[in-house]
């Protein structure tokens, strides 16, 4: 059975650290490796379905091709995958990039930001039925672009996330710090903050967490690793054996004075793949299941 995905806890330190409820496990699933993808060149070797994600994964991010670019997948998501995921207690969100906000084709005024936020809500939440939006922030807009991004995100935060009454999730996902200008302007709007700590030692997590700690609770903070992508970067996060892997050290890590919100992994459709293995094959999600169990055991 999956866990509650509402951060909660009693503050135990002035650092944002809290004693939390049961931690969550979160995963990014690359939709272009699904059997339902629109692209024939990808569909032919693909053997996995999003609905095969196990119930140990509380939230899965659909990453990250928009409906117009992958219509077959999105139909399968709405009509087949989401009902199956919901039946087992897993929620699914869609990832948008910070440029989708910073470079949005809108006028720079509050009314335009609000209308665009409604458009995003209608497109993804209403039309396609996903359970929320994840914003991937790996660059830093400035000037008008920063104002626009923060304005649209703030308007969207009235419709999803903890400031809304919708029950839909709003997630911030980054490889940067908590001093990022978009985050400092919008930090109160998110259910969770995902730190892409790929390739970093667990000893670095505390100092990065401290850049976020004045604005969110530790129950909202999830450090994450990446599986090896075919012909991708060798982050070294998920090297066998599991027990001595960086991924396991992230699952065990806790912020000073409290608990973290959980743990996540990118490219979960590559679960178990070791560097250099570029074959496309099924997975039993054994790493994700062990990460989930380990993170819960140290709670």
ZIMOGI-V202376 format. One record per residue. N is the residue number from 1. RES is the residue in one letter. SS is DSSP state (2 for helix, 1 for strand, 0 for the rest). OMEGA is omega in radians with two decimals (none if undefined). Layout:
BEGIN
n-><N	N>
res-><RES	RES>
ss-><SS	SS>
omega-><OMEGA	OMEGA>
END
This chain:
BEGIN
n-><1	2	3	4	5	6	7	8	9	10	11	12	13	14	15	16	17	18	19	20	21	22	23	24	25	26	27	28	29	30	31	32	33	34	35	36	37	38	39	40	41	42	43	44	45	46	47	48	49	50	51	52	53	54	55	56	57	58	59	60	61	62	63	64	65	66	67	68	69	70	71	72	73	74	75	76	77	78	79	80	81	82	83	84	85	86	87	88	89	90	91	92	93	94	95	96	97	98	99	100	101	102	103	104	105	106	107	108	109	110	111	112	113	114	115	116	117	118	119	120	121	122	123	124	125	126	127	128	129	130	131	132	133	134	135	136	137	138	139	140	141	142	143	144	145	146	147	148	149	150	151	152	153	154	155	156	157	158	159	160	161	162	163	164	165	166	167	168	169	170	171	172	173	174	175	176	177	178	179	180	181	182	183	184	185	186	187	188	189	190	191	192	193	194	195	196	197	198	199	200	201	202	203	204	205	206	207	208	209	210	211	212	213	214	215	216	217	218	219	220	221	222	223	224	225	226	227	228	229	230	231	232	233	234	235	236	237	238	239	240	241	242	243	244	245	246	247	248	249	250	251	252	253	254	255	256	257	258	259	260	261	262	263	264	265	266	267	268	269	270	271	272	273	274	275	276	277	278	279	280	281	282	283	284	285	286	287	288	289	290	291	292	293	294	295	296	297	298	299>
res-><X	X	X	X	X	X	X	X	X	X	X	X	X	X	X	X	X	X	X	X	X	X	X	X	X	X	X	X	X	X	X	X	X	X	X	X	X	X	X	X	X	X	X	X	X	X	X	X	X	X	X	X	X	X	X	X	X	X	X	X	X	X	X	X	X	X	X	X	X	X	X	X	X	X	X	X	X	X	X	X	X	X	X	X	X	X	X	X	X	X	X	X	X	X	X	X	X	X	X	X	X	X	X	X	X	X	X	X	X	X	X	X	X	X	X	X	X	X	X	X	X	X	X	X	X	X	X	X	X	X	X	X	X	X	X	X	X	X	X	X	X	X	X	X	X	X	X	X	X	X	X	X	X	X	X	X	X	X	X	X	X	X	X	X	X	X	X	X	X	X	X	X	X	X	X	X	X	X	X	X	X	X	X	X	X	X	X	X	X	X	X	X	X	X	X	X	X	X	X	X	X	X	X	X	X	X	X	X	X	X	X	X	X	X	X	X	X	X	X	X	X	X	X	X	X	X	X	X	X	X	X	X	X	X	X	X	X	X	X	X	X	X	X	X	X	X	X	X	X	X	X	X	X	X	X	X	X	X	X	X	X	X	X	X	X	X	X	X	X	X	X	X	X	X	X	X	X	X	X	X	X	X	X	X	X	X	X	X	X	X	X	X	X	X	X	X	X	X	X>
ss-><0	0	0	0	0	0	0	0	1	1	1	0	0	0	0	0	0	1	1	1	0	0	0	1	1	1	1	1	1	1	2	2	2	1	0	0	0	0	0	2	2	2	2	0	0	0	0	1	0	2	2	2	0	0	0	0	0	0	1	1	1	1	1	0	0	0	0	0	0	0	2	2	2	2	2	2	2	2	2	2	2	2	2	2	2	2	2	2	0	0	1	1	1	1	1	1	1	0	2	2	2	2	0	0	0	0	0	0	0	2	2	2	2	2	2	2	2	2	2	2	2	2	2	2	2	2	2	0	0	0	0	1	1	1	1	1	1	0	0	0	0	0	2	2	2	2	2	2	2	2	2	2	2	2	2	2	0	0	0	0	0	0	0	0	0	0	0	0	1	1	1	1	1	1	0	0	0	0	0	0	2	2	2	2	2	2	2	2	2	0	0	1	1	1	1	1	0	0	0	0	0	2	2	2	2	2	2	2	2	2	2	2	0	0	0	0	0	2	2	2	1	1	1	1	1	1	0	0	0	0	0	0	0	0	0	0	0	0	0	0	0	2	2	2	0	2	2	2	2	2	2	2	0	0	0	0	0	0	1	0	0	1	1	1	1	1	0	2	2	2	0	0	0	0	0	0	0	0	0	0	0	0	0	0	0	2	2	2	2	2	2	2	2	2	2	2	2	0	0>
omega-><-3.13	-3.07	3.03	3.13	3.03	-3.14	3.12	3.08	3.11	-3.13	-3.12	-3.13	-3.14	-3.08	-3.07	-3.13	-3.12	2.89	-2.94	2.95	-3.12	-3.11	3.11	3.03	-2.97	3.14	3.05	-3.11	-3.08	-2.98	3.14	3.04	3.08	-3.14	-3.09	-3.10	-3.08	-2.99	-3.12	-3.09	3.06	-3.05	-3.04	-3.13	-3.02	-3.05	-3.06	3.08	3.13	-3.12	3.11	3.06	-3.02	-3.10	3.06	3.10	-3.04	3.12	3.05	3.06	3.02	-2.96	-0.24	3.12	-3.00	-3.05	-3.12	-3.10	-3.10	-2.99	-3.12	3.12	-3.07	3.04	3.09	3.11	-3.09	-2.94	-3.04	-2.99	-3.12	3.09	3.13	3.12	-3.13	-3.14	3.14	3.09	3.12	3.06	-3.12	3.08	3.10	-3.13	2.96	3.13	3.08	3.11	3.07	3.11	-3.07	-3.09	-3.14	-3.09	-3.08	3.01	-3.09	3.04	-3.02	-3.13	3.14	3.10	-3.12	3.14	3.14	3.08	3.09	3.10	3.10	3.12	-3.13	-3.09	-2.97	-3.08	-3.07	-3.01	-3.06	2.96	3.13	-2.99	3.11	-3.11	3.04	3.10	3.10	-3.06	-3.14	3.08	-3.01	3.07	3.12	3.08	-3.11	3.14	3.10	3.11	-3.13	-3.13	-3.13	3.14	3.14	3.12	3.12	3.10	3.11	3.12	3.01	-3.04	3.11	3.12	-3.00	3.11	-3.12	3.06	-3.01	-3.03	3.14	-3.03	3.02	-2.97	3.12	-2.97	-3.00	2.95	-3.10	-3.04	3.13	3.07	3.13	-3.03	3.06	-3.12	-3.11	3.13	-2.97	-2.95	-3.09	-3.00	-2.94	2.97	-3.08	3.01	-3.14	3.09	3.06	-3.08	-3.04	3.07	-3.12	3.04	3.14	-3.14	-3.13	-2.99	-3.09	-3.09	3.09	3.08	-3.09	3.08	3.11	-2.83	3.13	-3.03	3.11	3.04	3.11	3.13	3.12	-2.96	3.12	2.99	-3.07	3.11	3.11	2.93	3.12	3.04	3.11	-3.12	-3.09	-3.12	3.08	-3.11	-3.14	-3.08	-2.96	3.12	3.03	-0.02	-3.10	-2.97	-3.11	-3.07	3.03	3.12	3.12	3.13	3.07	3.12	-3.12	-3.06	3.01	3.06	3.14	3.04	-3.11	-3.09	2.97	-3.12	-3.11	-3.11	3.10	3.06	3.05	3.10	-3.12	3.03	3.07	-3.12	3.09	-3.13	3.09	-3.11	-3.13	3.09	-3.08	3.13	3.07	-3.06	-3.13	3.06	3.04	3.11	-3.08	3.10	-3.12	3.11	3.13	3.07	3.12	-3.12	-3.12	3.13	3.12	-3.09	-3.11	3.14	none>
END
